[in-house]
């Protein structure tokens, strides 16, 4: 029986393993970010790349506001070159995190996307913070 799932054969296990191993180099999830932030020694800077207004309404505690369009070499100069950045936006329906990650990588900065964004954070039941002018 053929359907849209079975019409294309799955990749060989070795190809699938390489693919899925690679994804962890580019992204992390809300649970791991929460766990790292809770430890007090996260090893990264969390950037909310949405607008300042959306950041003020609600954001992940510990995140800094830096809209993806404002990520420039000058703004990034305050951090050492090896600083890892984790970026997020509203959620899976938003490409702001990818835009921010692209800008950071163009500046030769290490970056990962927090998959799920703010929507994923809330889905996990984690608290948000309101206020804080960027």
Secondary structure as GFF3:
##gff-version 3
##sequence-region A 1 134
A	DSSP	alpha_helix	13	26	.	.	.	ID=ss1
A	DSSP	beta_strand	27	29	.	.	.	ID=ss2
A	DSSP	alpha_helix	30	39	.	.	.	ID=ss3
A	DSSP	beta_strand	45	48	.	.	.	ID=ss4
A	DSSP	alpha_helix	52	57	.	.	.	ID=ss5
A	DSSP	beta_strand	59	60	.	.	.	ID=ss6
A	DSSP	beta_strand	64	65	.	.	.	ID=ss7
A	DSSP	three_ten_helix	68	70	.	.	.	ID=ss8
A	DSSP	alpha_helix	73	76	.	.	.	ID=ss9
A	DSSP	beta_strand	85	88	.	.	.	ID=ss10
A	DSSP	alpha_helix	96	106	.	.	.	ID=ss11
A	DSSP	beta_strand	111	115	.	.	.	ID=ss12
A	DSSP	alpha_helix	117	123	.	.	.	ID=ss13
A	DSSP	beta_strand	128	129	.	.	.	ID=ss14
###
